[in-house]
Amino acid sequence: MSLRTEQFEELIIRELGVFFSREVEFPLGCLVTITRAKVSDDLKYATVWLSVLPEKFTGTCLTIAGRAVREFQKNLFRKMATKFVPKITFKIDITEKKAEVVENLINQVKEDESNIN
């Protein structure tokens, strides 16, 4: 990965975070976090992973973010000195869910070991 793609990823995360906090209204009691971004080598496409808590708002938040992405891309285009802005797609980051499963398994093994001894 080149330095330029890394810089694009950082820029997208930073600017999208500001945009979400100022311009986008997610459901009350919902926390949306940008966990990471991946920009293609040709800088034409970007995937942004979101973490949504509680999970019941996942679909709603993806829809809201998807509707707001064009406005964000317009704002980003004004700030950047490039010919184009990457086309952004959103995905849900399930890393925390996987970590929770692993943590539960570890705790279960510890409990089983303590029951044996």
C-alpha positions as CSV (number, residue, x, y, z in Angstrom):
1,M,0.0,0.0,0.0
2,S,1.3,3.4,-1.0
3,L,1.6,6.4,1.3
4,R,-1.0,8.2,-0.9
5,T,-3.6,5.5,-0.3
6,E,-2.9,5.5,3.4
7,Q,-3.3,9.3,3.5
8,F,-6.6,9.0,1.5
9,E,-7.9,6.4,4.0
10,E,-7.0,8.7,7.0
11,L,-8.6,11.7,5.3
12,I,-11.8,9.8,4.6
13,I,-12.1,8.5,8.1
14,R,-11.4,12.0,9.6
15,E,-13.7,13.9,7.3
16,L,-16.5,11.3,7.4
17,G,-16.4,11.4,11.2
18,V,-16.9,15.2,11.1
19,F,-19.6,14.9,8.5
20,F,-21.5,12.2,10.4
21,S,-21.4,14.3,13.6
22,R,-22.5,17.5,12.0
23,E,-24.8,16.6,9.1
24,V,-26.2,13.1,9.6
25,E,-28.9,12.2,12.2
26,F,-28.7,8.6,13.3
27,P,-31.5,7.1,15.5
28,L,-31.6,8.3,19.1
29,G,-29.7,6.0,21.4
30,C,-27.5,4.7,18.5
31,L,-23.7,4.9,18.4
32,V,-22.1,4.7,14.9
33,T,-18.3,4.5,14.8
34,I,-16.0,4.4,11.7
35,T,-13.6,1.6,12.4
36,R,-11.5,1.6,9.2
37,A,-11.4,2.5,5.6
38,K,-9.8,0.8,2.6
39,V,-9.1,2.7,-0.6
40,S,-8.3,0.9,-3.9
41,D,-4.9,1.4,-5.4
42,D,-6.3,3.5,-8.3
43,L,-8.1,5.7,-5.6
44,K,-11.5,5.3,-7.4
45,Y,-13.2,3.2,-4.7
46,A,-13.3,3.2,-1.0
47,T,-14.9,0.9,1.5
48,V,-15.7,2.2,5.0
49,W,-16.5,-0.1,7.8
50,L,-18.9,1.0,10.5
51,S,-19.6,-0.3,13.9
52,V,-23.2,0.2,15.1
53,L,-24.4,-0.2,18.7
54,P,-26.9,-1.5,19.5
55,E,-27.0,-4.0,16.7
56,K,-30.7,-3.6,16.1
57,F,-30.0,-0.2,14.4
58,T,-27.5,-1.7,11.9
59,G,-29.8,-1.7,8.8
60,T,-31.2,1.7,9.6
61,C,-27.8,3.3,10.0
62,L,-26.4,1.7,6.8
63,T,-29.4,3.1,4.9
64,I,-28.9,6.6,6.4
65,A,-25.2,6.5,5.7
66,G,-25.8,5.4,2.2
67,R,-28.2,8.3,1.6
68,A,-25.7,10.8,2.9
69,V,-22.7,9.6,1.0
70,R,-23.3,11.7,-2.1
71,E,-23.4,14.9,0.0
72,F,-20.2,13.8,1.7
73,Q,-18.5,13.1,-1.6
74,K,-19.4,16.6,-2.8
75,N,-17.9,18.2,0.4
76,L,-14.8,16.0,0.1
77,F,-14.3,17.0,-3.5
78,R,-14.3,20.7,-2.6
79,K,-11.5,20.0,0.0
80,M,-9.3,17.8,-2.2
81,A,-6.9,18.7,-5.0
82,T,-7.6,15.6,-7.1
83,K,-9.6,15.0,-10.3
84,F,-12.1,12.7,-8.6
85,V,-13.3,11.5,-5.2
86,P,-13.4,7.7,-4.4
87,K,-16.9,6.1,-4.7
88,I,-17.6,5.1,-1.1
89,T,-19.5,2.0,0.0
90,F,-20.3,1.1,3.6
91,K,-20.0,-2.3,5.3
92,I,-20.6,-3.4,8.9
93,D,-17.5,-4.2,10.9
94,I,-18.2,-7.5,12.7
95,T,-14.7,-7.7,14.4
96,E,-16.2,-6.9,17.8
97,K,-18.8,-9.6,17.5
98,K,-16.0,-12.1,16.6
99,A,-13.9,-11.0,19.5
100,E,-16.9,-11.4,21.8
101,V,-17.4,-15.0,20.6
102,V,-13.7,-15.8,21.2
103,E,-13.8,-14.2,24.6
104,N,-16.8,-16.3,25.6
105,L,-15.1,-19.5,24.4
106,I,-12.0,-18.6,26.5
107,N,-14.1,-17.9,29.5
108,Q,-15.9,-21.2,29.0
109,V,-12.6,-23.1,28.8
110,K,-11.4,-21.4,32.0
111,E,-14.7,-22.4,33.8
112,D,-14.3,-26.0,32.6
113,E,-10.7,-26.2,33.8
114,S,-11.7,-24.8,37.3
115,N,-14.6,-27.4,37.5
116,I,-12.2,-30.2,36.7
117,N,-9.7,-29.2,39.4
